[in-house]
Amino acid sequence: MAKKKRGAAHEEEASEAWLLPYSDLMTLLLALFICLFAISQTDQTKVQQMAQAFTAAFNMGGPSFFDKNGPSESMQRELMSNEDLGNEAYIQENEALEQIQQELDQYIQDNNLEGELSTQLEEEGLMIRIKERALFPSGSADLVEESQRIGPIVAGLLAAIPQRVLISGHTDNVPIATAQFPSNWELSAARSMTFMKFLLSINQNLNPARFSAIGYGEYRPVAPNDTEEGRQLNRRVEVLIARSLRFNPEEGFDEQSDADLVAQ
């Protein structure tokens, strides 16, 4: 009889043991959902209040996980401003990019640079394409004298706008294998970095935080590489003035000019 009692007590204890890990699991799940909810909010005040409540509830010492989470105040202001303006902000930015394109096209025409520079307004932003011969010797990342005609005008235009700027280097598919540039990857990356530093050095009003450089090598051609003319077009540096906003097709049009813009 004594053995039966001990067995019954053991079974009762085992049947209740699952409650502890189960309660821990529920607590962790609740904490996870609170984290996800708090991080997804754009209201920093609410995030901080949630962090304080969460910290107090779990009696944690030291800094809270949430102390520096959530969007920054500057990002909040930008998001709220863009949401409030909607497509109107997109249209204003597009008009600013068009104005820059017109100014640069006029400079290209006045200085007979049609063979070296071109512009194109794309979905990603305003693209400025500069041919290799206007900036670099063949197989080199050292700037030529001709770059002094192009660099200052590009830098001046970029200093007047707030958008991000991506500078990318491109080559043709002819292999290169030197001690300095083992492949076209290194050559294209070095050229984009060199031109970016050149722009920043000639105009102190440019904010380096807006700039980035990348090398694409031969893998983003704009023309076939089976002709010399096509290879010349592919050897280039591109300066992309990236759009900050995107058009929202679900938002209605207030003016006929808005509809015309989308039709383009």
VOBA-1610 file (N, C-alpha, C; in pm, whole numbers, padded with zeros to 5 digits, always signed):
BEGIN
Met+00083-00121+00000Met+00000+00000+00000Met+00086+00125+00000Ala+00197+00123+00073Ala+00285+00240+00078Ala+00341+00271-00059Lys+00376+00164-00137Lys+00430+00186-00271Lys+00328+00250-00361Lys+00202+00212-00349Lys+00098+00270-00431Lys+00082+00418-00401Lys+00092+00456-00273Lys+00078+00598-00237Lys+00191+00679-00297Arg+00313+00623-00289Arg+00425+00698-00347Arg+00409+00712-00498Gly+00361+00612-00563Gly+00341+00619-00707Gly+00235+00722-00742Ala+00127+00726-00663Ala+00022+00825-00690Ala+00074+00965-00673Ala+00154+00988-00569Ala+00210+01122-00547Ala+00302+01161-00661His+00379+01064-00710His+00470+01091-00820His+00393+01129-00946Glu+00284+01058-00976Glu+00204+01089-01094Glu+00141+01227-01083Glu+00095+01264-00965Glu+00033+01396-00947Glu+00136+01506-00970Glu+00259+01482-00920Glu+00363+01583-00936Glu+00401+01597-01084Ala+00410+01488-01156Ala+00445+01492-01298Ala+00338+01562-01379Ser+00211+01542-01342Ser+00104+01602-01420Ser+00101+01754-01408Glu+00159+01808-01301Glu+00160+01954-01282Glu+00290+02018-01329Ala+00390+01939-01364Ala+00522+01994-01399Ala+00517+02075-01528Trp+00423+02045-01617Trp+00418+02116-01745Trp+00375+02262-01729Leu+00315+02297-01617Leu+00265+02432-01600Leu+00376+02536-01602Leu+00488+02505-01542Leu+00598+02602-01533Leu+00657+02636-01670Pro+00699+02539-01751Pro+00750+02576-01884Pro+00644+02639-01973Tyr+00517+02595-01954Tyr+00410+02652-02034Tyr+00392+02800-02003Ser+00393+02834-01874Ser+00378+02975-01836Ser+00497+03058-01884Asp+00618+02998-01878Asp+00736+03069-01931Asp+00723+03093-02080Leu+00675+02994-02152Leu+00658+03007-02296Leu+00557+03117-02329Met+00445+03120-02256Met+00345+03223-02281Met+00402+03363-02252Thr+00481+03372-02146Thr+00542+03501-02112Thr+00637+03548-02222Leu+00719+03455-02274Leu+00812+03490-02382Leu+00738+03530-02509Leu+00631+03459-02541Leu+00552+03495-02659Leu+00491+03634-02644Leu+00438+03661-02525Leu+00382+03793-02499Leu+00489+03901-02515Ala+00607+03874-02462Ala+00718+03970-02474Ala+00754+03992-02619Leu+00756+03885-02700Leu+00788+03897-02842Leu+00688+03984-02915Phe+00558+03962-02889Phe+00456+04041-02956Phe+00462+04187-02915Ile+00495+04212-02789Ile+00510+04350-02743Ile+00627+04415-02815Cys+00736+04342-02831Cys+00853+04395-02902Cys+00818+04429-03046Leu+00753+04336-03115Leu+00718+04358-03255Leu+00623+04476-03269Phe+00528+04485-03181Phe+00432+04594-03186Phe+00501+04728-03163Ala+00587+04733-03063Ala+00653+04859-03029Ala+00746+04906-03140Ile+00821+04812-03198Ile+00916+04849-03303Ile+00845+04897-03428Ser+00724+04845-03454Ser+00653+04881-03577Ser+00589+05018-03570Gln+00580+05077-03455Gln+00514+05206-03441Gln+00609+05320-03476Thr+00555+05428-03535Thr+00635+05546-03569Thr+00631+05651-03460Asp+00553+05625-03354Asp+00543+05721-03245Asp+00648+05687-03141Gln+00754+05767-03132Gln+00863+05739-03040Gln+00816+05746-02895Thr+00721+05835-02866Thr+00672+05848-02729Thr+00607+05718-02683Lys+00526+05659-02770Lys+00462+05533-02735Lys+00564+05422-02716Val+00667+05421-02800Val+00771+05320-02786Val+00840+05332-02652Gln+00872+05455-02612Gln+00938+05475-02485Gln+00849+05436-02368Gln+00720+05471-02377Gln+00627+05432-02272Gln+00615+05281-02262Met+00611+05213-02375Met+00604+05069-02376Met+00731+05009-02316Ala+00845+05070-02347Ala+00973+05020-02294Ala+00975+05031-02142Gln+00928+05146-02091Gln+00928+05165-01946Gln+00836+05065-01877Ala+00718+05043-01934Ala+00624+04949-01875Ala+00679+04807-01880Phe+00742+04774-01995Phe+00797+04640-02011Phe+00912+04616-01913Thr+00997+04717-01898Thr+01110+04705-01806Thr+01063+04691-01662Ala+00964+04772-01626Ala+00913+04766-01489Ala+00845+04632-01461Ala+00774+04580-01559Ala+00701+04455-01539Ala+00795+04339-01514Phe+00911+04340-01582Phe+01006+04231-01567Phe+01117+04264-01469Asn+01111+04385-01411Asn+01206+04425-01307Asn+01350+04409-01354Met+01379+04458-01475Met+01512+04444-01531Met+01597+04561-01489Gly+01720+04537-01452Gly+01814+04644-01423Gly+01890+04680-01547Gly+01953+04797-01547Gly+02032+04838-01663Gly+01944+04892-01773Pro+02005+04924-01888Pro+01931+04985-01998Pro+01833+04888-02060Ser+01721+04938-02103Ser+01619+04856-02166Ser+01656+04828-02311Phe+01607+04715-02362Phe+01626+04680-02502Phe+01566+04785-02593Phe+01462+04854-02545Phe+01391+04949-02628Phe+01449+05089-02624Asp+01551+05114-02545Asp+01596+05251-02523Asp+01624+05326-02651Lys+01685+05255-02749Lys+01722+05323-02873Lys+01654+05261-02993Asn+01545+05192-02972Asn+01472+05133-03082Asn+01370+05232-03136Gly+01315+05194-03253Gly+01215+05280-03314Gly+01279+05386-03401Pro+01202+05449-03490Pro+01256+05549-03580Pro+01306+05671-03506Ser+01408+05736-03561Ser+01458+05859-03502Ser+01356+05970-03523Glu+01373+06080-03449Glu+01279+06191-03462Glu+01285+06252-03601Ser+01405+06263-03657Ser+01416+06320-03791Ser+01347+06232-03893Met+01361+06098-03877Met+01294+06008-03970Met+01143+06017-03954Gln+01096+06031-03830Gln+00952+06046-03807Gln+00899+06170-03879Arg+00972+06282-03864Arg+00925+06405-03930Arg+00921+06389-04080Glu+01023+06322-04135Glu+01026+06302-04280Glu+00912+06213-04326Leu+00887+06102-04252Leu+00779+06013-04289Leu+00644+06083-04281Met+00623+06158-04172Met+00494+06227-04156Met+00476+06332-04263Ser+00584+06404-04295Ser+00575+06507-04398Ser+00541+06447-04533Asn+00610+06336-04568Asn+00586+06273-04696Asn+00445+06216-04704Glu+00396+06158-04594Glu+00262+06102-04595Glu+00157+06212-04609Asp+00182+06325-04542Asp+00086+06434-04549Asp+00078+06493-04690Leu+00194+06509-04755Leu+00196+06569-04887Leu+00151+06472-04995Gly+00177+06343-04976Gly+00136+06243-05072Gly+00200+06264-05207Asn+00119+06251-05313Asn+00170+06264-05449Asn+00216+06405-05481Glu+00168+06502-05407Glu+00212+06639-05429Glu+00362+06652-05405Ala+00412+06584-05303Ala+00556+06586-05275Ala+00633+06516-05387Tyr+00578+06408-05439Tyr+00643+06337-05549Tyr+00652+06428-05672Ile+00544+06500-05700Ile+00542+06588-05816Ile+00643+06701-05800Gln+00652+06756-05679Gln+00749+06863-05654Gln+00891+06812-05672Glu+00919+06693-05622Glu+01053+06638-05639Glu+01082+06611-05786Asn+00984+06562-05859Asn+01003+06535-06001Asn+01032+06663-06077Glu+00963+06772-06042Glu+00988+06900-06107Glu+01129+06951-06078Ala+01175+06928-05955Ala+01312+06969-05920Ala+01414+06890-06000Leu+01392+06760-06017Leu+01483+06678-06097Leu+01481+06720-06244Glu+01364+06754-06294Glu+01355+06801-06432Glu+01431+06932-06451Gln+01425+07020-06351Gln+01498+07145-06358Gln+01649+07121-06362Ile+01696+07028-06279Ile+01838+06994-06280Ile+01878+06935-06415Gln+01794+06850-06469Gln+01823+06790-06599Gln+01833+06897-06707Gln+01742+06994-06706Gln+01745+07101-06805Gln+01872+07184-06794Glu+01913+07215-06671Glu+02035+07294-06651Glu+02158+07219-06700Leu+02164+07090-06669Leu+02280+07012-06711Leu+02279+06993-06863Asp+02163+06969-06922Asp+02155+06954-07067Asp+02200+07082-07137Gln+02163+07196-07080Gln+02205+07324-07138Gln+02357+07340-07129Tyr+02414+07300-07017Tyr+02560+07307-07002Tyr+02629+07215-07102Ile+02575+07095-07120Ile+02631+07000-07215Ile+02629+07058-07356Gln+02517+07121-07391Gln+02505+07180-07525Gln+02599+07299-07543Asp+02607+07386-07443Asp+02690+07506-07454Asp+02839+07472-07462Asn+02879+07361-07403Asn+03021+07324-07399Asn+03055+07207-07491Asn+02963+07174-07580Asn+02987+07070-07681Asn+03031+06937-07616Leu+02957+06896-07513Leu+02990+06774-07441Leu+02891+06661-07470Glu+02820+06671-07581Glu+02720+06569-07612Glu+02781+06431-07624Gly+02908+06424-07665Gly+02973+06295-07680Gly+03026+06238-07550Glu+03026+06317-07442Glu+03080+06272-07314Glu+02974+06254-07206Leu+02871+06337-07207Leu+02769+06333-07101Leu+02630+06316-07162Ser+02543+06254-07083Ser+02402+06245-07118Ser+02321+06233-06990Thr+02194+06270-06997Thr+02105+06260-06881Thr+01979+06185-06920Gln+01919+06123-06821Gln+01793+06050-06843Gln+01715+06046-06713Leu+01590+06089-06716Leu+01504+06084-06599Leu+01435+05948-06596Glu+01467+05869-06494Glu+01418+05732-06485Glu+01330+05716-06361Glu+01276+05596-06345Glu+01192+05568-06229Glu+01271+05581-06100Glu+01400+05542-06103Glu+01483+05549-05983Glu+01527+05692-05952Gly+01531+05778-06052Gly+01574+05916-06032Gly+01638+05971-06158Leu+01718+06075-06142Leu+01786+06137-06255Leu+01922+06072-06273Met+01945+06014-06390Met+02070+05946-06420Met+02159+06036-06506Ile+02282+06056-06461Ile+02382+06129-06538Ile+02488+06028-06579Arg+02507+06008-06709Arg+02605+05913-06760Arg+02724+05989-06818Ile+02844+05948-06774Ile+02967+06011-06818Ile+03054+05904-06881Lys+03094+05924-07005Lys+03175+05824-07074Lys+03316+05819-07017Glu+03377+05705-07036Glu+03511+05681-06980Glu+03611+05788-07022Arg+03614+05823-07151Arg+03718+05914-07200Arg+03709+06053-07141Ala+03594+06087-07084Ala+03579+06219-07022Ala+03637+06222-06881Leu+03670+06104-06825Leu+03718+06099-06687Leu+03849+06024-06671Phe+03865+05910-06741Phe+03978+05822-06713Phe+04045+05775-06841Pro+04177+05750-06835Pro+04243+05680-06945Pro+04200+05533-06946Ser+04223+05467-07056Ser+04186+05326-07067Ser+04262+05243-06964Gly+04189+05160-06889Gly+04248+05071-06792Gly+04302+05140-06668Ser+04262+05265-06643Ser+04315+05341-06529Ser+04201+05402-06449Ala+04231+05434-06323Ala+04136+05504-06237Ala+04187+05642-06199Asp+04283+05694-06275Asp+04337+05829-06253Asp+04262+05928-06342Leu+04213+06034-06283Leu+04134+06131-06357Leu+04219+06204-06462Val+04159+06229-06578Val+04224+06307-06684Val+04188+06454-06668Glu+04256+06538-06743Glu+04233+06683-06732Glu+04091+06720-06772Glu+04032+06645-06863Glu+03896+06673-06909Glu+03796+06670-06794Ser+03825+06595-06688Ser+03733+06584-06575Ser+03712+06718-06506Gln+03808+06812-06522Gln+03794+06944-06459Gln+03681+07025-06521Arg+03641+06991-06641Arg+03528+07059-06706Arg+03394+07005-06657Ile+03396+06878-06617Ile+03271+06810-06583Ile+03244+06810-06433Gly+03348+06784-06354Gly+03331+06769-06210Gly+03265+06888-06142Pro+03312+07012-06164Pro+03254+07126-06093Pro+03106+07149-06121Ile+03062+07130-06245Ile+02921+07154-06276Ile+02834+07045-06212Val+02881+06920-06214Val+02804+06812-06150Val+02798+06833-06000Ala+02911+06869-05940Ala+02914+06892-05795Ala+02824+07008-05756Gly+02823+07114-05837Gly+02737+07228-05807Gly+02590+07193-05810Leu+02550+07113-05906Leu+02410+07071-05914Leu+02373+06982-05796Leu+02464+06893-05757Leu+02435+06802-05647Leu+02429+06875-05513Ala+02502+06986-05501Ala+02501+07062-05376Ala+02370+07135-05353Ala+02292+07153-05458Ala+02168+07230-05447Ala+02047+07144-05416Ile+02065+07013-05400Ile+01953+06922-05377Ile+01980+06835-05255Pro+01875+06778-05194Pro+01894+06696-05073Pro+01897+06545-05099Gln+01873+06501-05221Gln+01858+06358-05248Gln+01990+06281-05231Arg+01975+06150-05212Arg+02091+06061-05208Arg+02153+06050-05347Val+02283+06025-05350Val+02356+06016-05476Val+02435+05884-05477Leu+02412+05804-05581Leu+02485+05679-05599Leu+02572+05692-05723Ile+02703+05675-05704Ile+02798+05683-05814Ile+02846+05541-05843Ser+02829+05498-05968Ser+02864+05360-06004Ser+02959+05359-06123Gly+03054+05266-06117Gly+03148+05247-06226Gly+03111+05125-06309His+03134+05135-06441His+03098+05027-06534His+03210+05010-06637Thr+03229+04888-06683Thr+03329+04858-06784Thr+03266+04777-06897Asp+03345+04753-07003Asp+03302+04658-07105Asp+03340+04518-07060Asn+03326+04421-07148Asn+03354+04282-07109Asn+03494+04235-07146Val+03580+04329-07186Val+03719+04293-07216Val+03791+04270-07084Pro+03848+04153-07063Pro+03912+04123-06934Pro+04032+04215-06909Ile+04055+04245-06782Ile+04173+04318-06740Ile+04237+04240-06626Ala+04369+04232-06628Ala+04440+04158-06523Ala+04575+04224-06501Thr+04574+04326-06415Thr+04697+04394-06380Thr+04720+04381-06231Ala+04838+04426-06188Ala+04867+04418-06045Ala+04772+04506-05965Gln+04732+04619-06022Gln+04641+04711-05952Gln+04496+04669-05965Phe+04459+04616-06083Phe+04320+04579-06108Phe+04315+04436-06160Pro+04297+04339-06072Pro+04293+04199-06115Pro+04173+04167-06205Ser+04068+04248-06197Ser+03949+04224-06280Ser+03876+04356-06299Asn+03771+04351-06382Asn+03690+04470-06407Asn+03615+04517-06283Trp+03594+04425-06187Trp+03529+04465-06061Trp+03612+04573-05993Glu+03741+04546-05976Glu+03827+04642-05907Glu+03839+04773-05982Leu+03850+04766-06114Leu+03863+04887-06194Leu+03738+04974-06182Ser+03620+04914-06197Ser+03496+04992-06190Ser+03474+05051-06051Ala+03507+04973-05947Ala+03490+05022-05811Ala+03587+05137-05783Ala+03711+05125-05828Ala+03809+05230-05806Ala+03769+05359-05878Arg+03714+05347-05996Arg+03672+05466-06071Arg+03555+05537-06002Ser+03458+05461-05955Ser+03344+05524-05887Ser+03390+05593-05759Met+03479+05531-05684Met+03529+05590-05561Met+03613+05715-05590Thr+03695+05709-05694Thr+03779+05823-05730Thr+03693+05943-05769Phe+03591+05919-05850Phe+03507+06031-05895Phe+03425+06086-05779Met+03377+06000-05689Met+03302+06048-05574Met+03389+06138-05486Lys+03512+06095-05458Lys+03602+06176-05377Lys+03636+06307-05447Phe+03646+06303-05579Phe+03675+06424-05656Phe+03562+06526-05640Leu+03438+06480-05650Leu+03324+06570-05634Leu+03321+06632-05495Leu+03344+06549-05394Leu+03341+06599-05256Leu+03455+06697-05229Ser+03567+06680-05298Ser+03681+06768-05273Ser+03666+06905-05336Ile+03589+06916-05444Ile+03579+07044-05514Ile+03458+07126-05470Asn+03372+07070-05388Asn+03257+07146-05338Asn+03235+07109-05192Gln+03268+07201-05103Gln+03259+07175-04959Gln+03115+07173-04909Asn+03019+07213-04992Asn+02878+07212-04951Asn+02814+07075-04967Leu+02886+06981-05024Leu+02831+06846-05040Leu+02844+06769-04909Asn+02736+06702-04872Asn+02734+06622-04750Asn+02775+06479-04784Pro+02890+06432-04736Pro+02935+06297-04770Pro+02836+06188-04730Ala+02751+06214-04630Ala+02655+06113-04585Ala+02553+06080-04693Arg+02538+06167-04791Arg+02442+06143-04899Arg+02499+06056-05010Phe+02630+06031-05009Phe+02697+05969-05122Phe+02735+05825-05095Ser+02732+05745-05200Ser+02784+05608-05194Ser+02840+05574-05332Ala+02936+05481-05335Ala+03002+05442-05459Ala+03002+05291-05470Ile+02990+05243-05594Ile+02985+05098-05616Ile+03040+05068-05755Gly+03099+04950-05771Gly+03149+04906-05900Gly+03069+04787-05951Tyr+03017+04798-06072Tyr+02938+04691-06132Tyr+03015+04610-06235Gly+03139+04651-06263Gly+03216+04578-06362Gly+03149+04579-06497Glu+03144+04463-06560Glu+03089+04451-06695Glu+02944+04405-06696Tyr+02881+04395-06578Tyr+02757+04321-06566Tyr+02629+04404-06578Arg+02642+04532-06607Arg+02524+04614-06634Arg+02547+04697-06761Pro+02561+04631-06874Pro+02586+04703-06999Pro+02463+04779-07047Val+02487+04887-07118Val+02378+04962-07181Val+02375+04939-07331Ala+02474+04864-07382Ala+02483+04832-07524Ala+02553+04699-07539Pro+02535+04632-07654Pro+02606+04505-07677Pro+02757+04526-07680Asn+02830+04430-07630Asn+02975+04438-07626Asn+03042+04380-07750Asp+02965+04349-07853Asp+03022+04285-07971Asp+03074+04386-08073Thr+03064+04516-08045Thr+03120+04619-08132Thr+03200+04717-08047Glu+03294+04788-08111Glu+03373+04886-08039Glu+03286+05002-07990Glu+03188+05040-08070Glu+03097+05147-08029Glu+03019+05108-07904Gly+02972+04984-07901Gly+02899+04937-07784Gly+02987+04931-07661Arg+03110+04886-07677Arg+03202+04878-07563Arg+03235+05017-07509Gln+03246+05116-07598Gln+03270+05253-07553Gln+03154+05305-07469Leu+03031+05271-07508Leu+02915+05314-07430Leu+02912+05247-07293Asn+02959+05126-07286Asn+02955+05053-07159Asn+03063+05099-07062Arg+03171+05155-07112Arg+03277+05206-07024Arg+03236+05346-06979Arg+03182+05354-06856Arg+03119+05479-06814Arg+03115+05487-06662Val+03085+05608-06614Val+03052+05630-06473Val+02913+05692-06469Glu+02828+05641-06381Glu+02692+05691-06370Glu+02672+05759-06234Val+02604+05872-06238Val+02569+05944-06115Val+02416+05944-06107Leu+02364+05869-06012Leu+02218+05860-05995Leu+02174+05948-05880Ile+02092+06047-05910Ile+02026+06127-05807Ile+01896+06053-05773Ala+01896+05982-05663Ala+01787+05889-05631Ala+01664+05963-05581Arg+01549+05923-05628Arg+01424+05979-05578Arg+01406+05944-05431Ser+01351+06038-05357Ser+01317+06012-05217Ser+01175+05960-05202Leu+01092+05982-05304Leu+00950+05948-05295Leu+00909+05862-05413Arg+00799+05793-05398Arg+00741+05714-05505Arg+00596+05757-05525Phe+00551+05751-05649Phe+00415+05789-05680Phe+00317+05684-05629Asn+00207+05729-05569Asn+00105+05640-05516Asn-00014+05639-05613Pro-00031+05531-05691Pro-00140+05528-05789Pro-00278+05524-05725Glu-00288+05489-05597Glu-00418+05481-05531Glu-00469+05618-05489Glu-00381+05717-05490Glu-00423+05851-05452Glu-00478+05924-05574Gly-00588+05992-05559Gly-00652+06059-05671Gly-00573+06179-05719Phe-00611+06230-05835Phe-00548+06346-05894Phe-00629+06471-05860Asp-00556+06574-05819Asp-00621+06702-05792Asp-00611+06797-05910Glu-00508+06776-05992Glu-00486+06866-06104Glu-00459+06784-06229Gln-00485+06848-06346Gln-00461+06781-06472Gln-00313+06753-06492Ser-00227+06840-06436Ser-00083+06821-06451Ser-00037+06692-06386Asp-00104+06650-06278Asp-00071+06525-06213Asp-00093+06408-06308Ala-00207+06410-06374Ala-00238+06302-06468Ala-00141+06301-06584Asp-00103+06419-06632Asp-00007+06428-06741Asp+00127+06369-06700Leu+00165+06390-06574Leu+00292+06339-06524Leu+00295+06188-06528Val+00188+06125-06484Val+00181+05979-06484Val+00177+05927-06626Ala+00108+05996-06715Ala+00100+05953-06852Ala+00235+05948-06920Gln+00327+06035-06875Gln+00462+06036-06932Gln+00537+05911-06893
//
